[in-house]
Amino acid sequence: MGELGSLAGLLVAALLAGQLAMRIGLPNVVGQILAGMVLGPAVLGWLQPTQALGLAANLGVIVLMFLAGLECDFHQIKRHAKASLGIAVCGVLLPLLAFTSLGLLWQQGLRDALFWGVIFAATSVSISVAVLQEFGQLKTIGGTVILGAAVADDLISIVLLSLFSSLFSANGQSLWVVVLEQLCYLGGLAVVIKWLVPAIIQLVVRFRDPVLLATVGLIIALLLAELAEVAHLSAVLGAFFAGIAVARTSGKATIVASTNLVGSVLLIPIFFVSVGLDLKLVTSWQGLALVGLLTVVAVLTKWIGCGLSAHWFGLDWGTSNIVGSGMISRGEMALIISQLGLQQHLLSSGLYSELTLVIVLTTIISPILLRWGLRHLQTAVE
């Protein structure tokens, strides 16, 4: 099948599998990943990874993180900032320590074991938001804390990924040189976010051309992502902060609508189906045992770490349970990190499939536990 035929088939698979997943109560992303696995080399072999699909998938990651930055609502989060930050820190440290230890026990080197910890330190809040909206709980204390903690968790995960890349992917450069480059980049980001991007967007807004405005927004995301890589940071960091910068301008709504359309229709589905294309079936008992063990640890470290810290910050046990279960899903951020690990040869293809399966399982388990917690809380109130 040619490049265009592969792209068309990929989009059809993403659309149908995503809709089917949502019909049975699973996240759209799970259906897209499974579609890639079934249609890819692991099962049917109808779709193959290609250079064009790889480029489109990389653009999908940039757009996904750009949108994540655009949709951050820091004004809403400020009210429970202290609790959210504390929960995020506990929710990062416990998985980081647990999975690094498991990696070492599984005879991984220190670098690879640390990368396990970085992958599972992440949290995806998009799944939890949908469940909270379903129960009308998004603007409650629990919903607000989950949103704030997830944003802080993502920021910490991006920083961890960037630090990891700095330490292990500096291509022989002096660590001091790399650190200096990163400090210059971060210092420049402060100027870009506060003054440069708002000035550029304000100028473009005067033309009253939504296509031009959206194009300029994406250009900013791509440039900051490229500069992040030059500074030995992750491109997703640059894209995320590009979104935060644009979110402070009057052009935010137009750029969000246009970027979301392009991303949701084309680039983001390509990324998630491409994740599935890289997967291999886990058939060995050792692989299945690893998936089972890591899934249990992935669930417990977030559920216990975030739930207990939420109670420590003054939330009742019912709300703390909701916060803990809402933070279990690793979702998009962990998938992005694991795919970067595959590209940089930090993970073998077999191990990548096993870890990605664990990420998918947490994305399925999290909304189930969250729904149970919300129903239990509503029953207790009644």
JOTASUL-V366085 format. One record per helix or strand of 3 or more residues. SS is the DSSP state (A for helix, B for strand). FROM is the first residue (numbers start at 1). LEN is the number of residues. If there is no record, write none. Layout:
{{SS FROM LEN} {SS FROM LEN}}
This chain:
{{A 3 21} {A 28 12} {A 51 20} {A 74 32} {A 110 12} {A 126 9} {A 141 28} {A 175 31} {A 210 21} {A 235 13} {A 252 26} {A 285 28} {A 317 10} {A 331 13} {A 349 33}}
